[in-house]
Amino acid sequence: MPRRTSVTLHCAERGEGVPVLALHGWTPDHRLMLGCLEPVFTTRTGYRRLYPDLPAMGKSPAPPSIASSDDMLDAVQDFVDDTIGDEPFLLIGESYGGYLARALAGARPEQILALALICPLGTAVDNAERRLPDRQAVRSDPELLASLDHRTADQFTALAVVQTPTTLHRTREEVIPGLEAADTRAMARIGQRYALTQPPERGEPFLRPALILTGRQDHIVGYADQFDLLPHYPRATYAVLDTAGHNLQIEQPQLFKALMSEWLDRVAAF
């Protein structure tokens, strides 16, 4: 199949078997997904995990030809063609990556075995139209925050609902490196055409196992707009996790692992 773009995505790969494609969100890189998903697969063999960097993020370039979310989706489509081919695969997307994942599921409904969405964009793409809770920290640690330099403190508190040494460590390992590596100029260009031309759910319902995880204190994408996605995903589990914001996988790791594991069980039994 002819390539849609000239972009080759950097990718970290783990394991062998059924492909699992994991798409991170806006600004971080593949470490966001690798950090939360590898513990899920520790006791599960037979899966080939693919963690690409989206264009303009991590080590993936974004030339001027990548100027919209449609172009981002095309780059992901090229990655699937080049790396997975026609083989059936599992698809996981976080935040903006969840937005692209929904569109990819619509474009390849027969190839995608199952879909999991972590703090995904909901039905409202424009931030001004989203139904969002007020920003808050459920568990704060003033002494911890006072020990940080201003830049790290700002990066941490921008999203952290649970502010502990553990969540700080994971933020430093899984989130901040991507923030530092992002091509902000390219992202600003792409962000001017942030909405996909075609809504992800424009086609037939996705009838395979799905999972939609949201954070009760997520002030970035919220939790209410995602509920409206359910008619399109009749085999979806929808969960709102309390004491969790936009990085719920870091703030509620045990619940995250349990729900992701149950999703994999449903996929295996489907």
KEBARO-528033 format. One line per field, with one value per residue (C-alpha): x, y, z. Coordinates in steps of 0.2 Angstrom, whole numbers, plus 5000, padded with zeros to 4 digits. Example, Ala and Ser with C-alpha at 12.3 -4.5 7.8 and 13.67 -1.06 7.14 Angstrom:
2
east = 5062, 5068
north = 4978, 4995
up = 5039, 5036
END
This chain:
270
east = 5000, 5007, 5013, 5002, 5016, 5035, 5037, 5044, 5040, 5052, 5046, 5051, 5046, 5044, 5039, 5033, 5016, 5000, 5003, 4998, 4999, 4999, 4997, 5002, 4994, 4998, 5016, 5023, 5031, 5031, 5037, 5020, 5013, 5028, 5028, 5010, 5008, 5023, 5018, 5001, 5010, 5023, 5014, 5006, 5016, 5012, 5010, 5021, 5020, 5023, 5026, 5028, 5032, 5019, 5025, 5033, 5035, 5049, 5061, 5048, 5050, 5035, 5040, 5029, 5018, 5012, 5000, 4984, 4977, 4972, 4991, 4995, 4982, 4990, 5007, 4999, 4991, 5008, 5016, 5003, 5006, 5025, 5026, 5010, 5004, 4987, 4989, 4975, 4981, 4975, 4974, 4977, 4976, 4979, 4971, 4975, 4981, 4964, 4956, 4968, 4964, 4946, 4948, 4960, 4947, 4934, 4946, 4951, 4937, 4940, 4959, 4958, 4954, 4950, 4951, 4956, 4955, 4964, 4958, 4953, 4946, 4927, 4914, 4919, 4936, 4936, 4942, 4929, 4915, 4921, 4912, 4926, 4928, 4937, 4955, 4960, 4973, 4965, 4981, 4994, 5011, 5017, 5034, 5037, 5032, 5043, 5058, 5056, 5063, 5050, 5050, 5048, 5035, 5025, 5026, 5020, 5006, 4999, 4991, 4994, 4979, 4989, 5005, 5017, 5035, 5029, 5018, 5032, 5045, 5034, 5030, 5049, 5052, 5037, 5030, 5043, 5056, 5043, 5038, 5056, 5058, 5043, 5044, 5033, 5034, 5028, 5014, 5008, 5006, 4997, 4986, 4979, 4970, 4967, 4950, 4949, 4940, 4929, 4922, 4930, 4912, 4905, 4904, 4896, 4898, 4914, 4907, 4923, 4929, 4933, 4938, 4935, 4945, 4942, 4948, 4935, 4946, 4953, 4952, 4959, 4947, 4935, 4924, 4906, 4909, 4917, 4900, 4892, 4904, 4896, 4882, 4896, 4905, 4892, 4905, 4914, 4917, 4916, 4925, 4927, 4941, 4940, 4957, 4963, 4966, 4973, 4987, 4975, 4987, 5000, 4988, 4978, 4990, 4982, 4964, 4972, 4981, 4966, 4954, 4967, 4969, 4951, 4950, 4964, 4954, 4938, 4949, 4955, 4938, 4930
north = 5000, 5017, 5027, 5042, 5052, 5053, 5050, 5035, 5034, 5030, 5015, 5005, 4986, 4973, 4954, 4943, 4937, 4946, 4965, 4978, 4995, 5009, 5027, 5040, 5057, 5075, 5081, 5066, 5051, 5032, 5031, 5036, 5020, 5009, 5013, 5009, 4994, 4984, 4979, 4973, 4961, 4955, 4939, 4938, 4930, 4930, 4949, 4960, 4978, 4992, 5009, 5023, 5041, 5051, 5064, 5080, 5070, 5059, 5055, 5055, 5070, 5081, 5089, 5104, 5091, 5085, 5100, 5092, 5078, 5070, 5070, 5062, 5048, 5045, 5043, 5030, 5021, 5021, 5014, 5000, 4995, 4995, 4987, 4976, 4974, 4965, 4955, 4958, 4968, 4976, 4995, 5006, 5025, 5038, 5055, 5062, 5045, 5038, 5051, 5044, 5026, 5028, 5034, 5020, 5008, 5015, 5014, 4996, 4988, 4970, 4971, 4978, 4964, 4976, 4994, 5001, 5020, 5028, 5046, 5048, 5064, 5062, 5068, 5086, 5089, 5108, 5111, 5125, 5113, 5099, 5095, 5096, 5095, 5109, 5107, 5100, 5089, 5076, 5071, 5085, 5086, 5104, 5098, 5088, 5102, 5114, 5103, 5104, 5117, 5128, 5119, 5102, 5108, 5116, 5101, 5089, 5099, 5103, 5086, 5078, 5074, 5063, 5072, 5059, 5053, 5038, 5048, 5061, 5048, 5040, 5058, 5061, 5044, 5043, 5060, 5074, 5067, 5067, 5085, 5090, 5081, 5088, 5099, 5113, 5123, 5108, 5104, 5122, 5120, 5103, 5110, 5123, 5109, 5098, 5091, 5076, 5080, 5065, 5061, 5044, 5036, 5041, 5022, 5006, 5002, 4994, 4977, 4970, 4971, 4989, 4998, 5016, 5022, 5040, 5050, 5058, 5073, 5074, 5092, 5090, 5079, 5075, 5059, 5064, 5066, 5049, 5041, 5047, 5036, 5020, 5018, 5016, 5003, 4990, 4979, 4992, 4993, 5011, 5016, 5032, 5031, 5042, 5050, 5050, 5064, 5064, 5052, 5039, 5025, 5033, 5038, 5022, 5009, 4994, 4998, 5002, 4985, 4976, 4984, 4982, 4964, 4960, 4968, 4956, 4942, 4947, 4949, 4931, 4924, 4934
up = 5000, 4996, 5011, 5016, 5024, 5023, 5042, 5051, 5069, 5082, 5092, 5107, 5106, 5119, 5118, 5104, 5099, 5096, 5092, 5105, 5098, 5112, 5107, 5120, 5122, 5117, 5122, 5131, 5122, 5122, 5140, 5146, 5139, 5142, 5160, 5164, 5152, 5155, 5173, 5165, 5153, 5166, 5169, 5151, 5137, 5119, 5116, 5105, 5113, 5101, 5109, 5095, 5098, 5088, 5076, 5085, 5101, 5108, 5094, 5080, 5067, 5061, 5045, 5038, 5029, 5046, 5050, 5057, 5067, 5050, 5046, 5063, 5060, 5042, 5051, 5063, 5048, 5039, 5055, 5056, 5038, 5040, 5057, 5059, 5041, 5040, 5056, 5069, 5084, 5101, 5102, 5117, 5117, 5130, 5130, 5112, 5108, 5112, 5100, 5086, 5092, 5090, 5073, 5069, 5076, 5064, 5049, 5053, 5062, 5056, 5060, 5078, 5090, 5105, 5110, 5127, 5130, 5145, 5149, 5131, 5123, 5124, 5112, 5114, 5106, 5109, 5126, 5129, 5126, 5137, 5154, 5166, 5185, 5194, 5196, 5213, 5222, 5232, 5241, 5243, 5251, 5253, 5260, 5244, 5233, 5242, 5239, 5220, 5208, 5201, 5184, 5190, 5203, 5189, 5178, 5192, 5199, 5182, 5182, 5198, 5209, 5220, 5225, 5233, 5231, 5221, 5209, 5208, 5203, 5190, 5183, 5182, 5173, 5162, 5159, 5160, 5148, 5134, 5139, 5137, 5121, 5112, 5096, 5103, 5086, 5076, 5089, 5089, 5070, 5071, 5086, 5074, 5065, 5081, 5076, 5064, 5048, 5051, 5068, 5075, 5078, 5061, 5055, 5062, 5081, 5087, 5092, 5100, 5119, 5124, 5140, 5144, 5159, 5166, 5181, 5193, 5195, 5177, 5173, 5156, 5147, 5161, 5163, 5157, 5139, 5138, 5144, 5128, 5118, 5125, 5112, 5099, 5110, 5116, 5123, 5133, 5151, 5157, 5173, 5183, 5196, 5211, 5217, 5199, 5187, 5169, 5174, 5182, 5178, 5189, 5203, 5204, 5198, 5206, 5199, 5182, 5181, 5187, 5174, 5160, 5165, 5165, 5147, 5141, 5149, 5139, 5123, 5126, 5128, 5114
END
